[in-house]
Structure formats: structure tokens, C-alpha cells
Amino acid sequence: MDVNSLALYIHELRNQCAYSEAAVGLLNQSLEQNSGVGVFFAIQNLMTSAAQVSRLLWPQKQKAKDRGELLRKTLQLPAEYDLHKEQIHNFWDQADSRTDKWISGTKEQKILFDFVGQISTLEPQPAIANIYRAYDLETKTYYYRGEAFDLQAIITALANVNHRVVQAHEQLFPDQNKAQSPDQEKANPTADTKEK
């Protein structure tokens, strides 16, 4: 892979990590404001970024495996990692048919839908397979279409990838990063254009 292509992949990984950070901020804000819609919007965006990072670093198609291996090597990431899960990788694949399958598979069942709280307090306890969408505040687990996602592990893994991506970005673009460093901005403030 040429340096320009590598730089573009690193830049895209950097963007996805930034989006995930924004989603975590929105998640925390939504939890503070008891906004269920905000919680699920934030988690949906977080999972989208996690899936994008997973696909870039651990591609399933044979022709892309070399790219993933080179990116992981550049970032010094192991082959096995919390984001290297088919469940995350394929989060949005065939979303409509997977929703159809969940709905048909839970007929005549008691289901849990759009719940934010402690699932352990519910009576009777719902089967994971019967949870459409929920966020468990106690375990930090996100449930979607009968699957459980350890949200804290995903957030931690994305933060680790972000740290490595920022380092790689600084090595690839040292001049750009110097210009953007907060210390540099303080040392060279922008000119004041207002008349004095």
C-alpha cells in the first residue's frame, strides 16, 4: 500500500473514532437528562462507528485482508481484539431481514422494547432473545434484536484504537499536527482584526 492510501485509511479511522467519542458524549448527556431517544440515538451512532472500524481493520473479504493486516500492523493492534467480532462487524448487514426474523421469532412472547434501566429489576426477567432494544444501566450492556453487546468493552476498544490512530496520524502528518496543537495556538495566537 502506498503512503497516500495508508494516510487516507488512517484519516478515516481517525474520523470514525472522533464520531464514537461524540456519540459517547451524547450518550452521557442523554443519560443525565433521562432521554431514552437520545440514549438509543447515541448508541446507534457508536455502533455504526464500531462497525466501520471493525470492517476497516478486520475485513472479511479476502482481497481486503492485506489492507486490514497492514493497518493493524501500523497501529500495533493484535489480530484478536474486542472490535474483531462478527457481531460488531455485521451490525447493520441485512438490517431489514434481521428485524423481520426477530419479529417473527418472538411472536406470542413477552418482549422488551426501548428500555433504559436495570434489567435485573424486571419481573419476569426477559430472555435476551426477546429484547429488541434496551440499555442496561447496571451492566452497561446494549441489547439489540436479541443480541447483547458489552458497550463498555466496545467504548474502551475504540478509545484504544483512537489513541493508536492519533499517534499514527501525527507520524504521517507531523507538520499538520504541529499547526493544530493547542500549545502552538497559544504561542501564536491569530491576529486580532478588530480596530483598537
Phi and psi in degrees as GROMACS dihedral restraints (atoms count N, CA, C in turn):
[ dihedral_restraints ]
;  ai    aj    ak    al  type     phi  dphi    fc
    3     4     5     6     1   -76.7    20    10
    4     5     6     7     1   163.1    20    10
    6     7     8     9     1   -62.1    20    10
    7     8     9    10     1   -38.7    20    10
    9    10    11    12     1   -63.1    20    10
   10    11    12    13     1   -42.4    20    10
   12    13    14    15     1   -64.7    20    10
   13    14    15    16     1   -44.3    20    10
   15    16    17    18     1   -58.1    20    10
   16    17    18    19     1   -44.4    20    10
   18    19    20    21     1   -60.9    20    10
   19    20    21    22     1   -39.6    20    10
   21    22    23    24     1   -65.6    20    10
   22    23    24    25     1   -41.7    20    10
   24    25    26    27     1   -64.6    20    10
   25    26    27    28     1   -43.1    20    10
   27    28    29    30     1   -62.5    20    10
   28    29    30    31     1   -41.4    20    10
   30    31    32    33     1   -63.3    20    10
   31    32    33    34     1   -41.6    20    10
   33    34    35    36     1   -66.5    20    10
   34    35    36    37     1   -40.3    20    10
   36    37    38    39     1   -61.6    20    10
   37    38    39    40     1   -39.9    20    10
   39    40    41    42     1   -61.5    20    10
   40    41    42    43     1   -42.8    20    10
   42    43    44    45     1   -62.2    20    10
   43    44    45    46     1   -47.3    20    10
   45    46    47    48     1   -61.4    20    10
   46    47    48    49     1   -38.2    20    10
   48    49    50    51     1   -67.0    20    10
   49    50    51    52     1   -38.1    20    10
   51    52    53    54     1   -64.7    20    10
   52    53    54    55     1   -40.3    20    10
   54    55    56    57     1   -63.2    20    10
   55    56    57    58     1   -38.5    20    10
   57    58    59    60     1   -67.6    20    10
   58    59    60    61     1   -37.9    20    10
   60    61    62    63     1   -62.2    20    10
   61    62    63    64     1   -42.3    20    10
   63    64    65    66     1   -63.0    20    10
   64    65    66    67     1   -39.2    20    10
   66    67    68    69     1   -65.0    20    10
   67    68    69    70     1   -39.3    20    10
   69    70    71    72     1   -65.3    20    10
   70    71    72    73     1   -40.9    20    10
   72    73    74    75     1   -60.6    20    10
   73    74    75    76     1   -43.7    20    10
   75    76    77    78     1   -65.9    20    10
   76    77    78    79     1   -38.3    20    10
   78    79    80    81     1   -60.3    20    10
   79    80    81    82     1   -48.8    20    10
   81    82    83    84     1   -62.4    20    10
   82    83    84    85     1   -42.3    20    10
   84    85    86    87     1   -63.0    20    10
   85    86    87    88     1   -43.1    20    10
   87    88    89    90     1   -66.4    20    10
   88    89    90    91     1   -37.1    20    10
   90    91    92    93     1   -64.7    20    10
   91    92    93    94     1   -42.2    20    10
   93    94    95    96     1   -62.1    20    10
   94    95    96    97     1   -34.9    20    10
   96    97    98    99     1   -93.7    20    10
   97    98    99   100     1     5.9    20    10
   99   100   101   102     1    52.0    20    10
  100   101   102   103     1    44.1    20    10
  102   103   104   105     1  -102.6    20    10
  103   104   105   106     1   100.1    20    10
  105   106   107   108     1   -60.7    20    10
  106   107   108   109     1   -41.2    20    10
  108   109   110   111     1   -61.3    20    10
  109   110   111   112     1   -43.7    20    10
  111   112   113   114     1   -63.3    20    10
  112   113   114   115     1   -40.6    20    10
  114   115   116   117     1   -59.1    20    10
  115   116   117   118     1   -50.3    20    10
  117   118   119   120     1   -72.5    20    10
  118   119   120   121     1   -32.0    20    10
  120   121   122   123     1   -63.6    20    10
  121   122   123   124     1   -45.7    20    10
  123   124   125   126     1   -63.2    20    10
  124   125   126   127     1   -44.9    20    10
  126   127   128   129     1   -65.6    20    10
  127   128   129   130     1   -39.9    20    10
  129   130   131   132     1   -59.2    20    10
  130   131   132   133     1   -43.2    20    10
  132   133   134   135     1   -67.9    20    10
  133   134   135   136     1   -39.0    20    10
  135   136   137   138     1   -61.8    20    10
  136   137   138   139     1   -44.7    20    10
  138   139   140   141     1   -67.6    20    10
  139   140   141   142     1   -32.7    20    10
  141   142   143   144     1   -63.7    20    10
  142   143   144   145     1   -45.7    20    10
  144   145   146   147     1   -64.6    20    10
  145   146   147   148     1   -41.1    20    10
  147   148   149   150     1   -60.9    20    10
  148   149   150   151     1   -41.5    20    10
  150   151   152   153     1   -65.5    20    10
  151   152   153   154     1   -39.7    20    10
  153   154   155   156     1   -64.3    20    10
  154   155   156   157     1   -45.3    20    10
  156   157   158   159     1   -62.7    20    10
  157   158   159   160     1   -44.0    20    10
  159   160   161   162     1   -58.7    20    10
  160   161   162   163     1   -44.4    20    10
  162   163   164   165     1   -67.7    20    10
  163   164   165   166     1   -36.4    20    10
  165   166   167   168     1   -71.0    20    10
  166   167   168   169     1   -39.9    20    10
  168   169   170   171     1   -89.6    20    10
  169   170   171   172     1   -26.7    20    10
  171   172   173   174     1  -132.7    20    10
  172   173   174   175     1    63.2    20    10
  174   175   176   177     1   -65.2    20    10
  175   176   177   178     1   148.9    20    10
  177   178   179   180     1   -92.1    20    10
  178   179   180   181     1   -27.3    20    10
  180   181   182   183     1   -75.3    20    10
  181   182   183   184     1   137.3    20    10
  183   184   185   186     1   -56.4    20    10
  184   185   186   187     1   -42.9    20    10
  186   187   188   189     1   -66.9    20    10
  187   188   189   190     1   -18.3    20    10
  189   190   191   192     1   -99.8    20    10
  190   191   192   193     1    -6.8    20    10
  192   193   194   195     1   -61.4    20    10
  193   194   195   196     1   -36.4    20    10
  195   196   197   198     1   -62.7    20    10
  196   197   198   199     1   -41.2    20    10
  198   199   200   201     1   -60.3    20    10
  199   200   201   202     1   -47.8    20    10
  201   202   203   204     1   -60.8    20    10
  202   203   204   205     1   -42.0    20    10
  204   205   206   207     1   -64.0    20    10
  205   206   207   208     1   -42.3    20    10
  207   208   209   210     1   -65.1    20    10
  208   209   210   211     1   -42.3    20    10
  210   211   212   213     1   -63.7    20    10
  211   212   213   214     1   -43.6    20    10
  213   214   215   216     1   -63.0    20    10
  214   215   216   217     1   -39.8    20    10
  216   217   218   219     1   -64.1    20    10
  217   218   219   220     1   -44.4    20    10
  219   220   221   222     1   -59.2    20    10
  220   221   222   223     1   -40.4    20    10
  222   223   224   225     1   -90.1    20    10
  223   224   225   226     1    -1.5    20    10
  225   226   227   228     1    54.8    20    10
  226   227   228   229     1    48.0    20    10
  228   229   230   231     1  -102.0    20    10
  229   230   231   232     1   140.1    20    10
  231   232   233   234     1   -72.4    20    10
  232   233   234   235     1   161.1    20    10
  234   235   236   237     1   -64.6    20    10
  235   236   237   238     1   -37.5    20    10
  237   238   239   240     1   -98.2    20    10
  238   239   240   241     1   129.2    20    10
  240   241   242   243     1  -160.9    20    10
  241   242   243   244     1   158.9    20    10
  243   244   245   246     1   -61.1    20    10
  244   245   246   247     1   -25.1    20    10
  246   247   248   249     1   -88.5    20    10
  247   248   249   250     1    -8.5    20    10
  249   250   251   252     1   -91.6    20    10
  250   251   252   253     1    67.7    20    10
  252   253   254   255     1  -132.8    20    10
  253   254   255   256     1   134.6    20    10
  255   256   257   258     1   -57.1    20    10
  256   257   258   259     1   -35.9    20    10
  258   259   260   261     1   -58.5    20    10
  259   260   261   262     1   -40.7    20    10
  261   262   263   264     1   -79.5    20    10
  262   263   264   265     1   -46.2    20    10
  264   265   266   267     1   -54.2    20    10
  265   266   267   268     1   -41.9    20    10
  267   268   269   270     1  -103.3    20    10
  268   269   270   271     1    24.4    20    10
  270   271   272   273     1   -51.7    20    10
  271   272   273   274     1   -43.1    20    10
  273   274   275   276     1  -101.6    20    10
  274   275   276   277     1    -5.1    20    10
  276   277   278   279     1   -60.2    20    10
  277   278   279   280     1   132.2    20    10
  279   280   281   282     1    48.6    20    10
  280   281   282   283     1    45.5    20    10
  282   283   284   285     1   -56.8    20    10
  283   284   285   286     1   -40.4    20    10
  285   286   287   288     1   -67.7    20    10
  286   287   288   289     1   -45.3    20    10
  288   289   290   291     1   -70.2    20    10
  289   290   291   292     1   -31.2    20    10
  291   292   293   294     1   -69.8    20    10
  292   293   294   295     1   -35.5    20    10
  294   295   296   297     1   -66.9    20    10
  295   296   297   298     1   -43.5    20    10
  297   298   299   300     1   -56.2    20    10
  298   299   300   301     1   -45.4    20    10
  300   301   302   303     1   -63.2    20    10
  301   302   303   304     1   -42.4    20    10
  303   304   305   306     1   -63.9    20    10
  304   305   306   307     1   -45.8    20    10
  306   307   308   309     1   -61.6    20    10
  307   308   309   310     1   -46.7    20    10
  309   310   311   312     1   -68.4    20    10
  310   311   312   313     1   -29.3    20    10
  312   313   314   315     1   -79.4    20    10
  313   314   315   316     1   -11.6    20    10
  315   316   317   318     1  -113.5    20    10
  316   317   318   319     1    13.9    20    10
  318   319   320   321     1   -60.6    20    10
  319   320   321   322     1   141.6    20    10
  321   322   323   324     1    67.7    20    10
  322   323   324   325     1    12.4    20    10
  324   325   326   327     1  -109.2    20    10
  325   326   327   328     1   154.4    20    10
  327   328   329   330     1   -81.1    20    10
  328   329   330   331     1   123.6    20    10
  330   331   332   333     1  -114.7    20    10
  331   332   333   334     1   160.9    20    10
  333   334   335   336     1  -117.8    20    10
  334   335   336   337     1   128.8    20    10
  336   337   338   339     1  -135.8    20    10
  337   338   339   340     1   125.2    20    10
  339   340   341   342     1    54.1    20    10
  340   341   342   343     1    53.6    20    10
  342   343   344   345     1  -106.9    20    10
  343   344   345   346     1   132.8    20    10
  345   346   347   348     1  -123.3    20    10
  346   347   348   349     1   119.6    20    10
  348   349   350   351     1   160.1    20    10
  349   350   351   352     1  -161.3    20    10
  351   352   353   354     1   -96.1    20    10
  352   353   354   355     1   110.6    20    10
  354   355   356   357     1   -65.5    20    10
  355   356   357   358     1   -28.0    20    10
  357   358   359   360     1   -63.5    20    10
  358   359   360   361     1   -18.5    20    10
  360   361   362   363     1   -87.1    20    10
  361   362   363   364     1    -7.3    20    10
  363   364   365   366     1   -81.3    20    10
  364   365   366   367     1   139.8    20    10
  366   367   368   369     1  -128.1    20    10
  367   368   369   370     1   126.1    20    10
  369   370   371   372     1   -74.7    20    10
  370   371   372   373     1   160.6    20    10
  372   373   374   375     1   -66.6    20    10
  373   374   375   376     1   127.6    20    10
  375   376   377   378     1   -74.9    20    10
  376   377   378   379     1   144.7    20    10
  378   379   380   381     1   -71.4    20    10
  379   380   381   382     1   141.9    20    10
  381   382   383   384     1   -53.8    20    10
  382   383   384   385     1   -40.1    20    10
  384   385   386   387     1   -60.7    20    10
  385   386   387   388     1   -20.9    20    10
  387   388   389   390     1  -101.0    20    10
  388   389   390   391     1    11.5    20    10
  390   391   392   393     1   -99.8    20    10
  391   392   393   394     1   118.8    20    10
  393   394   395   396     1   -80.2    20    10
  394   395   396   397     1   -55.1    20    10
  396   397   398   399     1  -148.6    20    10
  397   398   399   400     1   126.1    20    10
  399   400   401   402     1  -159.4    20    10
  400   401   402   403     1   154.7    20    10
  402   403   404   405     1  -128.1    20    10
  403   404   405   406     1   119.1    20    10
  405   406   407   408     1   -89.4    20    10
  406   407   408   409     1   113.4    20    10
  408   409   410   411     1   -66.5    20    10
  409   410   411   412     1   -28.8    20    10
  411   412   413   414     1   -75.1    20    10
  412   413   414   415     1   -46.8    20    10
  414   415   416   417     1   -98.3    20    10
  415   416   417   418     1    -6.9    20    10
  417   418   419   420     1    58.4    20    10
  418   419   420   421     1    37.8    20    10
  420   421   422   423     1  -105.1    20    10
  421   422   423   424     1   134.0    20    10
  423   424   425   426     1  -103.6    20    10
  424   425   426   427     1   130.0    20    10
  426   427   428   429     1  -111.9    20    10
  427   428   429   430     1   134.6    20    10
  429   430   431   432     1  -149.3    20    10
  430   431   432   433     1   123.1    20    10
  432   433   434   435     1    49.3    20    10
  433   434   435   436     1    45.8    20    10
  435   436   437   438     1    80.0    20    10
  436   437   438   439     1    11.6    20    10
  438   439   440   441     1  -120.1    20    10
  439   440   441   442     1   147.8    20    10
  441   442   443   444     1  -108.6    20    10
  442   443   444   445     1   135.7    20    10
  444   445   446   447     1  -123.7    20    10
  445   446   447   448     1   125.5    20    10
  447   448   449   450     1   -76.1    20    10
  448   449   450   451     1    94.1    20    10
  450   451   452   453     1   -64.5    20    10
  451   452   453   454     1   -37.4    20    10
  453   454   455   456     1   -64.1    20    10
  454   455   456   457     1   -40.2    20    10
  456   457   458   459     1   -64.5    20    10
  457   458   459   460     1   -38.5    20    10
  459   460   461   462     1   -66.4    20    10
  460   461   462   463     1   -44.4    20    10
  462   463   464   465     1   -62.4    20    10
  463   464   465   466     1   -44.3    20    10
  465   466   467   468     1   -62.9    20    10
  466   467   468   469     1   -43.4    20    10
  468   469   470   471     1   -63.8    20    10
  469   470   471   472     1   -42.7    20    10
  471   472   473   474     1   -64.4    20    10
  472   473   474   475     1   -38.7    20    10
  474   475   476   477     1   -64.0    20    10
  475   476   477   478     1   -38.8    20    10
  477   478   479   480     1   -66.1    20    10
  478   479   480   481     1   -44.8    20    10
  480   481   482   483     1   -60.6    20    10
  481   482   483   484     1   -43.4    20    10
  483   484   485   486     1   -57.9    20    10
  484   485   486   487     1   -45.3    20    10
  486   487   488   489     1   -57.5    20    10
  487   488   489   490     1   -45.1    20    10
  489   490   491   492     1   -69.1    20    10
  490   491   492   493     1   -37.7    20    10
  492   493   494   495     1   -66.4    20    10
  493   494   495   496     1   -41.9    20    10
  495   496   497   498     1   -60.9    20    10
  496   497   498   499     1   -42.6    20    10
  498   499   500   501     1   -62.2    20    10
  499   500   501   502     1   -44.3    20    10
  501   502   503   504     1   -64.4    20    10
  502   503   504   505     1   -40.2    20    10
  504   505   506   507     1   -63.3    20    10
  505   506   507   508     1   -41.3    20    10
  507   508   509   510     1   -63.8    20    10
  508   509   510   511     1   -35.9    20    10
  510   511   512   513     1   -71.5    20    10
  511   512   513   514     1   -38.0    20    10
  513   514   515   516     1   -74.7    20    10
  514   515   516   517     1   -32.5    20    10
  516   517   518   519     1  -129.6    20    10
  517   518   519   520     1    63.1    20    10
  519   520   521   522     1   -61.7    20    10
  520   521   522   523     1   -38.2    20    10
  522   523   524   525     1   -67.6    20    10
  523   524   525   526     1   -41.3    20    10
  525   526   527   528     1   -64.1    20    10
  526   527   528   529     1   -41.6    20    10
  528   529   530   531     1   -71.5    20    10
  529   530   531   532     1   -32.6    20    10
  531   532   533   534     1   -63.4    20    10
  532   533   534   535     1   -42.7    20    10
  534   535   536   537     1   -64.8    20    10
  535   536   537   538     1   -26.7    20    10
  537   538   539   540     1   -97.8    20    10
  538   539   540   541     1    -2.5    20    10
  540   541   542   543     1   -70.8    20    10
  541   542   543   544     1   139.3    20    10
  543   544   545   546     1   -59.1    20    10
  544   545   546   547     1   -36.1    20    10
  546   547   548   549     1   -63.5    20    10
  547   548   549   550     1   -40.4    20    10
  549   550   551   552     1   -63.4    20    10
  550   551   552   553     1   -42.5    20    10
  552   553   554   555     1   -63.7    20    10
  553   554   555   556     1   -38.0    20    10
  555   556   557   558     1   -68.3    20    10
  556   557   558   559     1   -37.9    20    10
  558   559   560   561     1   -71.1    20    10
  559   560   561   562     1   -32.2    20    10
  561   562   563   564     1  -126.5    20    10
  562   563   564   565     1    73.7    20    10
  564   565   566   567     1   -64.3    20    10
  565   566   567   568     1   153.3    20    10
  567   568   569   570     1   -67.3    20    10
  568   569   570   571     1   151.9    20    10
  570   571   572   573     1   -65.7    20    10
  571   572   573   574     1   141.1    20    10
  573   574   575   576     1   -84.7    20    10
  574   575   576   577     1   117.7    20    10
  576   577   578   579     1   -91.9    20    10
  577   578   579   580     1    -2.4    20    10
  579   580   581   582     1   -78.5    20    10
  580   581   582   583     1   144.6    20    10
  582   583   584   585     1   -71.8    20    10
  583   584   585   586     1   144.2    20    10
